Amino acid sequence: MKGLLKNLGLILVLVGAVILVACSFTGNVNNNTILGTSAVLMVLGLITYIVINKKLAD
């Protein structure tokens, strides 16, 4: 469980990246909702990764 929690931020970033790649392959790059969701997931994943790893290191 601790390993999954430690990698939660990376998983969120990867999900955001997969959404962007899927939008690129389908040609659906003009939908701001999908692009915004992937951007929010990537930023949230980065913040989560920093916060969780800082707490686990202490």
C-alpha positions, -999 to +999 in steps of 0.1 A: +000+000+000+028+024+008+044+017-026+012+026-044+008+057-023+043+067-030+037+064-068+002+080-068+016+113-082+034+095-110+003+075-118-018+108-121+008+124-144+009+093-166-029+092-168-028+129-179-002+121-205-022+091-218-052+113-222-031+138-242-017+111-264-052+096-270-065+131-280-036+135-304-042+101-321-080+107-324-076+143-336-097+156-308-074+185-299-100+212-299-119+200-269-109+222-240-126+201-214-105+170-222-073+191-225-080+209-193-087+177-175-054+162-185-036+194-175-053+194-141-044+157-136-007+164-145-004+194-122-023+176-094+000+146-099+031+167-097+019+184-065+008+150-050+042+134-058+061+162-041+039+163-010+036+126-004+074+119-009+082+148+014+059+133+041+072+098+036+108+110+039+102+125+073 
